[in-house]
């Protein structure tokens, strides 16, 4: 049994399916055949018993009705009393000596032996001349003659019918087994096609990566269809993520290479002749420090994006206190900026950490200050709508073109490369903002007009 189980386990899913369904159908058919066979066997056997009982009753009634004047001619004329052509009726006297034998055949099936006289009226199954028969004995009285009537009913017809029925069931069972195996194999092959395609797609991805488009077509709305749809969606997301990861690595390498090259160039300049020139020395050191600071900030922001720490369900932040703290910080760094905060109604606690909220507000305010060609004026508005807090940050900066708005949250995306570098941005601030908002179930919308300003509409879920 253990070896059979190991053999079955090592088969393919298609063969397991075929073997299992074939076995279930075959055993079901076998059980049905057994029930039918037993039922027919019992019913036909009872019918054979009724036949011999009816024959014995008719013969005894006929003999006793004719009385002692019964002649051989009368018996021959009424031989049709025998219900079966193979039945035999034997008349015995009280000394168990055969007196008369009535056979409705040519003598071919006439038994050469007699059965023992069993209990009167009882049907007994026995073997005579190597044939199974039913035997019944009944007493009879013809005038002064007293004796016994013995009816021998052969079961050869019944047994032939049962043998034929059994043979037909066996042939039908083998046919059902072959047919069920064929149908099961066809169905298994048909149903396994999408799984084979899925396996081929996985192997193709394993061998070639995401260099080719991944798309499995399966129109049926069943479990396999749902599986393939989920696989297509998952692989498409992985492909997008893989592409973005490659782009991110390329962009990060490019962005880190720029400050490194600047530092390397100034150090080479100092090594050649700048160390004896105080002006060149001062300029190179200042430039190198600026590039180092910019590179450090970029690395910190890259690490922030890479960490993606799980949110804590107990996170909460007082929006007013956090925003006022950020405004105070920005006013120290950018004294010329004019930042105001207004709130409409009572603002509850937000479902976000203080650090994440301050980072979001700081990134947006700092961008508004950097990308403004006049005195920065930034208006921050807090309000509540249902279970959400609404944060609106409006500036008077240079604005964003409509075709660029969908891409401003992409990593390292810059509308004006030269001006962005001059302003000292890394291209990661808005990416971090979007990541933090998604982490705490927030959302952001942007509206902007060139040379007029930009408005960020942010929604935060309230803690309570």
C-alpha positions in Angstrom: 0.0 0.0 0.0 2.8 2.4 0.9 4.6 1.6 -2.4 1.3 2.3 -4.4 0.9 5.6 -2.5 4.4 6.6 -3.5 3.8 5.7 -7.1 0.6 7.6 -7.1 2.2 10.7 -5.4 5.0 10.7 -8.0 2.6 10.8 -11.0 1.7 14.0 -12.8 -1.5 15.9 -11.8 -3.0 14.9 -15.2 -2.5 11.2 -14.5 -3.7 11.6 -10.9 -6.8 13.2 -12.1 -7.3 10.4 -14.7 -6.7 7.6 -12.2 -8.8 9.1 -9.5 -11.8 9.9 -11.7 -11.6 6.5 -13.4 -11.4 4.7 -10.1 -14.4 6.7 -8.7 -16.5 6.0 -11.8 -15.5 2.3 -11.9 -16.1 1.7 -8.3 -19.5 3.5 -8.4 -20.4 1.4 -11.4 -19.3 -1.7 -9.7 -21.4 -1.0 -6.6 -24.4 -0.3 -8.8 -23.9 -3.5 -10.7 -23.5 -5.5 -7.4 -26.8 -4.0 -6.1 -28.6 -4.7 -9.3 -27.2 -8.2 -9.6 -28.2 -9.1 -6.0 -31.6 -7.6 -6.5 -32.2 -9.5 -9.7 -30.8 -12.7 -8.3 -33.2 -12.5 -5.3 -36.2 -11.6 -7.4 -35.6 -14.3 -10.1 -34.9 -16.9 -7.4 -38.1 -16.1 -5.7 -39.8 -16.4 -9.1 -38.3 -19.9 -9.5 -39.7 -20.9 -6.1 -43.1 -19.5 -7.1 -43.0 -21.6 -10.3 -42.3 -24.9 -8.4 -44.9 -24.1 -5.8 -47.5 -23.4 -8.5 -46.6 -26.6 -10.4 -46.9 -28.8 -7.3 -50.2 -27.2 -6.3 -51.7 -27.7 -9.9 -50.5 -31.3 -10.1 -51.8 -32.3 -6.8 -55.2 -30.6 -7.4 -55.4 -32.2 -10.9 -54.7 -35.7 -9.5 -57.0 -35.4 -6.6 -59.8 -34.0 -8.7 -59.6 -36.9 -11.1 -59.6 -39.5 -8.4 -58.7 -43.2 -8.7 -60.1 -43.4 -12.3 -57.2 -41.2 -13.6 -55.7 -42.7 -16.8 -52.4 -42.3 -18.7 -54.3 -40.6 -21.6 -55.7 -38.0 -19.2 -52.3 -37.3 -17.8 -50.8 -36.9 -21.3 -53.7 -34.6 -22.3 -53.0 -32.3 -19.3 -49.2 -32.4 -19.3 -49.3 -28.6 -19.9 -49.8 -28.3 -16.1 -46.0 -28.3 -15.9 -45.0 -24.6 -15.9 -41.5 -25.3 -17.2 -40.5 -27.5 -20.0 -37.7 -28.9 -17.8 -39.8 -29.7 -14.7 -40.2 -33.3 -13.7 -43.1 -34.8 -11.6 -42.6 -38.2 -9.9 -45.3 -40.1 -8.0 -44.2 -42.3 -5.1 -46.1 -44.7 -2.9 -45.8 -44.7 0.8 -42.9 -47.2 0.5 -41.0 -44.5 -1.5 -41.2 -46.6 -4.7 -41.5 -44.6 -7.9 -44.9 -45.3 -9.5 -45.2 -42.7 -12.2 -42.9 -40.1 -13.8 -44.2 -37.1 -15.8 -41.7 -35.2 -18.0 -42.6 -32.4 -20.4 -39.5 -32.9 -22.6 -38.1 -35.4 -25.1 -36.1 -36.9 -22.3 -32.9 -34.9 -22.7 -33.2 -33.2 -19.3 -35.0 -36.0 -17.6 -33.0 -36.6 -14.3 -31.9 -40.2 -13.9 -32.0 -39.8 -10.1 -34.7 -39.0 -7.7 -34.4 -36.6 -4.8 -34.8 -37.8 -1.2 -38.3 -37.2 0.3 -37.8 -34.1 2.4 -40.3 -32.4 4.7 -43.6 -32.0 3.0 -44.2 -28.6 1.3 -40.6 -27.4 1.9 -38.6 -26.2 -1.1 -35.1 -27.6 -1.0 -32.2 -26.7 -3.3 -30.0 -29.7 -4.1 -27.8 -31.2 -6.9 -29.1 -34.0 -9.2 -27.0 -35.3 -12.1 -24.5 -32.5 -11.4 -27.3 -29.9 -11.8 -28.7 -27.5 -9.3 -32.5 -28.0 -8.8 -35.3 -27.1 -6.5 -37.3 -30.0 -5.1 -40.7 -30.0 -3.3 -42.6 -33.0 -2.0 -46.3 -33.0 -1.3 -48.6 -35.8 0.0 -51.4 -37.1 -2.4 -54.4 -39.5 -2.0 -56.2 -41.0 -5.0 -59.0 -43.1 -3.5 -57.4 -45.9 -1.6 -53.9 -45.0 -3.0 -51.8 -42.8 -0.8 -48.4 -41.5 -1.7 -46.2 -38.5 -2.5 -45.8 -36.1 -5.4 -42.2 -34.9 -6.0 -41.6 -31.9 -8.3 -38.1 -31.3 -9.6 -37.5 -27.9 -11.0 -34.0 -27.3 -12.6 -32.3 -24.0 -12.1 -30.2 -24.2 -15.3 -32.3 -21.5 -17.0 -32.0 -19.2 -14.0 -28.2 -19.8 -13.7 -27.7 -19.2 -17.4 -29.5 -15.9 -17.2 -27.5 -14.9 -14.2 -24.2 -15.9 -15.9 -25.3 -13.9 -19.0 -26.1 -10.9 -16.8 -22.8 -11.2 -14.9 -20.9 -11.4 -18.2 -22.7 -8.4 -19.6 -22.0 -6.4 -16.4 -18.3 -7.4 -16.5 -18.0 -6.4 -20.1 -19.9 -3.2 -19.4 -17.7 -2.5 -16.4 -14.5 -2.9 -18.5 -16.0 -0.7 -21.2 -17.0 1.9 -18.5 -13.5 1.8 -17.1 -11.9 2.4 -20.5 -14.5 5.0 -21.5 -14.1 6.8 -18.1 -10.3 6.7 -18.4 -10.4 8.1 -21.9 -12.9 10.9 -21.0 -11.0 11.7 -17.8 -7.7 11.9 -19.7 -9.2 14.2 -22.3 -10.8 16.4 -19.7 -7.6 16.4 -17.6 -5.6 17.4 -20.8 -8.1 20.1 -21.6 -8.2 21.5 -18.1 -4.5 21.3 -17.6 -3.7 23.3 -20.7 -3.9 26.7 -18.9 -1.8 25.3 -16.1 0.8 24.1 -18.6 0.7 27.6 -20.1 1.2 29.0 -16.6 4.2 26.8 -16.0 5.7 27.7 -19.4 5.2 31.4 -18.6 6.9 31.0 -15.2 9.8 29.1 -16.7 10.1 31.8 -19.4 10.3 34.5 -16.7 12.8 32.4 -14.8 15.0 32.0 -17.9 14.6 35.4 -19.6 13.2 37.7 -16.9 10.7 40.3 -17.9 12.2 40.9 -21.3 9.0 39.6 -23.0 5.4 40.6 -22.4 3.5 38.3 -20.0 -0.1 37.7 -20.9 -2.1 34.4 -20.5 -5.4 34.2 -22.3 -8.2 32.1 -20.7 -11.8 33.0 -21.2 -13.6 30.7 -18.8 -14.8 32.3 -15.6 -13.8 29.5 -13.2 -11.1 28.9 -10.5 -8.4 28.5 -13.1 -9.5 31.6 -14.9 -9.3 33.5 -11.6 -5.9 32.1 -10.9 -4.6 33.1 -14.3 -6.1 36.6 -13.9 -4.4 37.0 -10.5 -1.1 35.7 -12.1 -1.4 38.2 -15.0 -2.1 41.0 -12.6 0.7 40.0 -10.2 3.3 39.5 -13.0 2.3 42.9 -14.6 2.8 44.6 -11.2 6.1 42.8 -10.8 7.1 43.8 -14.3 6.3 47.4 -13.6 8.1 47.2 -10.2 11.1 45.5 -11.9 11.2 48.2 -14.6 10.9 50.9 -11.9 13.6 49.3 -9.9 15.9 49.2 -12.8 15.1 52.8 -13.6 15.6 53.7 -9.9 19.0 52.1 -9.8 20.0 53.8 -13.0 18.7 57.2 -11.8 20.3 56.8 -8.3 23.6 55.9 -9.9 23.4 58.9 -12.2 22.4 61.3 -9.4 25.2 60.0 -7.1 27.7 60.2 -9.9 27.2 63.9 -10.4 28.3 65.1 -6.9 31.1 62.6 -6.8 32.4 63.9 -10.1 32.1 67.5 -8.9 34.0 66.6 -5.7 36.6 64.7 -7.7 37.1 67.6 -10.1 37.6 70.1 -7.3 40.0 67.8 -5.5 42.0 67.3 -8.7 42.1 71.1 -9.1 43.4 71.6 -5.6 46.0 68.9 -6.1 47.4 70.5 -9.3 47.6 74.2 -8.3 44.6 75.2 -6.2 46.2 74.6 -2.7 48.4 77.6 -3.2 45.5 79.8 -4.3 43.3 80.8 -1.3 40.5 81.8 -3.6 40.4 78.5 -5.5 40.9 76.6 -2.3 37.9 78.3 -0.6 35.7 77.8 -3.6 36.6 74.2 -4.0 36.1 73.4 -0.4 32.7 75.2 -0.3 31.6 73.4 -3.5 32.8 70.0 -2.2 30.9 70.5 1.1 27.8 71.5 -0.8 27.9 68.4 -3.0 28.7 66.2 0.1 25.6 67.7 1.9 23.5 67.1 -1.2 24.8 63.5 -1.6 24.1 62.8 2.1 20.6 64.1 1.8 20.0 62.0 -1.2 21.3 58.9 0.5 19.0 59.6 3.5 16.0 60.0 1.2 16.9 56.8 -0.7 17.1 54.9 2.6 13.7 56.4 3.6 12.2 55.1 0.4 13.8 51.7 0.8 12.8 51.1 4.4 9.0 51.4 4.0 8.4 50.6 7.6 5.0 49.1 8.5 2.4 51.6 9.9 1.5 51.3 13.5 -2.2 51.2 14.3 -1.6 53.4 17.4 -0.1 56.2 15.3 -1.6 59.6 15.9 -0.6 63.2 15.4 -1.8 66.6 16.4 -2.0 68.3 13.0 -1.9 71.9 14.3 1.1 71.4 16.5 3.1 69.6 13.9 2.3 72.2 11.1 3.1 75.1 13.4 6.5 73.5 14.3 7.3 73.0 10.6 6.3 76.6 9.8 8.6 77.8 12.6 11.5 75.7 11.2 11.0 77.0 7.6 10.8 80.6 8.8 14.2 80.2 10.4 15.7 78.6 7.3 13.9 81.0 4.8 13.2 84.3 6.6 11.9 85.9 3.4 9.1 83.4 3.1 5.6 84.2 4.3 3.8 81.2 5.6 0.3 81.3 7.2 -1.9 78.6 8.8 -5.7 78.8 9.1 -8.1 76.1 10.4 -11.8 75.6 9.9 -13.4 74.0 12.9 -11.9 71.6 15.5 -9.2 69.4 14.1 -8.9 66.0 15.8 -5.9 63.7 15.9 -4.8 62.3 12.6 -3.9 58.6 11.9 -0.3 59.3 11.1 2.9 59.8 13.1 4.3 63.2 13.9 7.4 62.6 12.0 5.6 61.4 8.8 3.2 64.4 8.9 6.1 66.9 9.5 8.1 65.3 6.6 5.1 65.6 4.2 4.4 69.3 5.1 8.1 70.1 5.1 8.7 68.6 1.7 5.7 70.5 0.2 6.5 73.9 1.8 10.2 73.6 1.0 9.4 72.9 -2.7 7.0 75.9 -2.7 9.8 78.1 -1.4 12.5 76.8 -3.7 10.4 77.0 -6.9 9.3 80.6 -6.4 10.8 83.5 -8.4 9.3 86.2 -6.1 8.7 86.4 -2.4 7.2 83.1 -1.4 3.7 83.3 0.0 2.3 80.0 1.2 -1.2 79.5 2.7 -1.8 76.3 4.7 -5.5 75.5 5.5 -6.8 72.7 7.8 -10.4 71.5 7.8 -12.5 68.4 8.6 -14.9 66.6 6.3 -16.5 63.5 7.8 -13.9 61.1 8.9 -11.1 62.9 7.1 -8.9 65.9 7.7 -8.3 68.1 4.6 -4.9 69.9 4.3 -4.5 72.5 1.5 -1.1 74.0 0.7 -1.2 76.8 -1.8 1.8 78.8 -3.1 2.6 81.5 -5.6 5.5 79.7 -7.3 6.4 79.1 -10.9 3.7 76.4 -11.3 3.7 73.1 -13.0 2.6 72.3 -16.6 -0.5 70.1 -16.9 1.4 67.4 -18.8 4.0 67.2 -16.0 1.6 66.8 -13.1 1.1 63.0 -13.4 4.9 62.5 -13.1 5.9 64.8 -10.3 5.8 62.0 -7.7 8.1 59.7 -9.7 11.6 59.3 -8.3 14.2 61.7 -9.7 11.7 63.3 -12.0 12.6 66.9 -12.8 10.8 69.3 -14.9 13.8 71.6 -15.3 17.0 69.6 -14.7 19.4 72.6 -14.6 17.2 74.7 -12.4 16.5 71.8 -10.0 20.2 71.2 -9.5 20.7 74.9 -8.9 18.0 74.8 -6.2 19.6 71.8 -4.6 16.7 69.4 -4.9 17.3 65.6 -5.1 14.1 64.7 -7.0 13.0 62.4 -4.1 10.9 64.7 -1.8 7.6 64.2 -3.6 8.2 60.5 -3.9 8.7 60.2 -0.2 5.6 62.3 0.3 3.5 60.0 -1.8 4.9 56.9 -0.1 4.1 58.3 3.4 0.5 59.2 2.3 -0.1 55.7 0.9 1.4 54.2 4.0 -1.2 55.9 6.2 -4.1 55.7 3.8 -3.9 59.3 2.7 -4.3 60.8 -0.8 -3.1 63.8 -2.7 -4.4 65.9 -5.6 -2.5 68.7 -7.4 -3.7 71.7 -9.3 -1.3 74.2 -10.9 -1.0 77.0 -13.3 2.2 78.3 -14.9 3.5 81.5 -13.2 0.5 81.6 -10.9 1.1 78.9 -8.4 0.3 75.3 -7.2 -2.2 73.9 -4.8 -1.8 70.5 -3.1 -5.0 68.9 -1.6 -4.2 66.2 0.9 -6.6 64.0 2.8 -5.7 62.2 6.0 -7.9 59.7 8.0 -8.8 60.9 11.5 -7.8 58.8 14.4 -11.2 58.9 16.1 
